[in-house]
């Protein structure tokens, strides 16, 4: 390791997405100051934040955690996990911590664990909302105190400071709730005095792991080296390479603006960044800047429970029905409403939708291709109703109506649908929607993120 | 001169959520000259994107990023990610209409 430089290992794009043992070993052999791994994302949608479930399997989480706990212990460096358990809420974090305790016991390791929760109190969010210190992030509906109270769960996205506090206080393992993906890696880099522009940019590049690696065959380790006036990024695996294209592309991944990327506490400005292929497997980046913001803000993400979701899938191959599908579905909706009313369920209380795959299900109203008639279509019927009993009742009626209702020229009088499964009706569980997507000003970067310590293992 | 398709010139044409309420489309090039040709041809503008996606042109931002030879287009999602009626929770399959955009010869 070069003196004055910072070396960081990003184990995977997400804890539970995996990495190769070969890449991990090789990366550690070069010497690193910290091992980081992003644990979550809001990309899989509101369900996971609401339900408290992870969107990777426990089997995969356990495998990755076991290897990384052992790696951190043998290298004598901290292991930092952000947005643990996917959503980064209390149940997500507790799930991952339970696995850490179990694995540490099994491995016979004694580790100092720091747990950082990221669900701010509703009182704090309401107080900031009243004070005009909560701001919509993009084209988001306005919220009031009622929305804050009604939300099923709200997480705040922490910056580097809680990670740094945990490590300074002696943590070997940090399991943190919702975090800026980049903060996981910027935290140890900044603590070691790295240039803020380079630290945040490197962090943004490595947080998705193998997204910057070719050939892209699953997830794997990435290593970053921050020097005085540039940083290098390379794959852990000896047979893979980082390419200029992938690294440059990742700079603007999932950001609304390619040049200015907002983080807690400031903005990463990459307008002056340069990307060069340093050697076959390494990319060199320089010129990124970090501007400190006048006010420290964190992102809030919250979901509201909206009922129970049921669905069924079916194919239609009859050419007359494919041709007349829109009118057929409109009629069916009215019939379902009548029959639901007979069951005591008002049509205003449920939301029934039928998507037509093969035509415009993917883009909906934004689909520009409207001409050709497919020879078959897939129907995905979905209902969200206030409770599971109502949702089951409506989806069953919708299935019956679509299966057995006449349409002009109907010859297939024994059934209109090819239903692929028995059971046909799928329960997708409680349904949620994102109701809070805002930024909140903090008086102190630690304000919403309490750090607790415990010794795990033996 | 005949026009080329954007999909034949670009190395990357992708879409993704930029948060739960915004959709972002990235068009990227391996070749600097091709990148400049598309960037300067006025192929990707708020107006062309608005027409293609049926949105209002004041909702669309188009920003070129020279270091990555990339042009980024950002617009609101039709509905928020995972809301009832959303069909693409990750926003990963909203790029296809861009592939057929004609790019004039310079």
Interface residues (C-beta under 8 A of the other chain):
Chain A: X42 X43 X44 X45 X46 X47 X137 X138 X139 X140 X245 X248 X249 X251 X252 X253 X254 X255 X256 X257 X258 X259 X270 X273 X274 X275 X301 X306 X351 X353 X355 X361 X362 X363 X364 X365 X366 X368 X382 X384 X431 X432 X433 X434 X437
Chain B: X11 X12 X16 X17 X18 X19 X20 X21 X22 X24 X26 X28 X30 X52 X53 X54 X55 X59 X61 X63 X65 X67 X68 X69 X70 X72 X74 X76 X78 X80 X81 X82 X83 X84 X85 X86 X87 X88 X89 X90 X93 X94 X96 X97
